[in-house]
Every structure is written in C-alpha cells, then in structure tokens.
C-alpha cells in the first residue's frame, strides 16, 4: 500500500479543518491592520503547517500501530 497519497490527503484535510476553525479567531485577535501584514500571516501559516504535519504523523503512526496501515 502506497502511504504517500494517504499522507497528503490526511495532511490537506487536517490543514483545512485547522484553518477553518482558527482563521476567524486569529483575524479578530490581531485586528485587520496587523492581519494584512505579511509577517502575521506568515506566522499563522507556519503554525498551520507545523500543527497539521504533527497531527498527520501522529495519526499515521496510530494507524500503523493498530494494523490498518503497513509501511
């Protein structure tokens, strides 16, 4: 079983859900002026990518541990 398509799909789903759940909160917290600066958004998207990667790796190893995936 090829793990790469599963990992990419899982990463994209987690990143989308994380963005959907946190985007409004951070826009409100930073305000419109600060949110429109590229540094604030870069920091936000780095957090989305790091969090999604960590959760994806965690889920993949849980799936491996339960025997659903083999890699």
PyMOL commands that set and color helices and strands:
alter all, ss='L'
color gray80, all
select helices_A, chain A and resi 3-35+38-65
alter helices_A, ss='H'
color red, helices_A
deselect
rebuild
show_as cartoon
